[in-house]
């Protein structure tokens, strides 16, 4: 199994009904069923071709009445009382559109490939509490957000919206690697910038990233007020 999927499987908590939306080849659903993490699973994908592969992988569980596969767009065919939904491997904007078009599940494992900030903002604006919010390293750096509907919405600072709360509060080598890459890119932008006004803005951004990076590396974590 791919390292990214292994990390996602590690986020699946025991539940009654688990839905994997955009399940692709069904790796995560197979893991959940094989390890008894859910009583019943729903594997959904907009691609009928992908579901054919998942169907072969999950045939044993389908025959046992423990799983069904559905071709659908987003959450269209997912029951609203499902306990846990995984939406992984899509852009953050698409994840937000799926949630906005259909419904916000009780509990979610979200892995946006881009624009994790948009996902954080969407969740917080729709009465959700973010449980875990971190980056992890596989073949590249990925964002992982676990959340749940809540009676009282969570509140994030500007810095937390951009980088994720857990990354700023706990030392995470993958997040440090992400910051190092961002700082390297920023330095390249500064070198190539022809306008002084633009260069100054880029330098301020670099100082901001360096401040976060140095604070985490020196153990001064926990201050996310900015």
Buried (B, 14 or more C-beta within 10 A) or exposed (E): EEEBBEBBBEBBBEBEBBBBBBBBBBBBBBBBBEEEBBEBBBBBBEEEEBBEBBBEBBEEBBEEEBBBBBBBEBBBBBEEEBBBBBBBBBBBBBBBBBBEEBBBBBBBBBBBBBBBBBBBBBBBEBEBBBBEBBBBBBEEEBBBBBBBBEEEBBEBBEBBBBBBBBBBBEEBEBBBEBBEEBBEEBEEBBEEBEEEEEBEBBBEBBEBBEEBBEBBEEEEBEEBEE
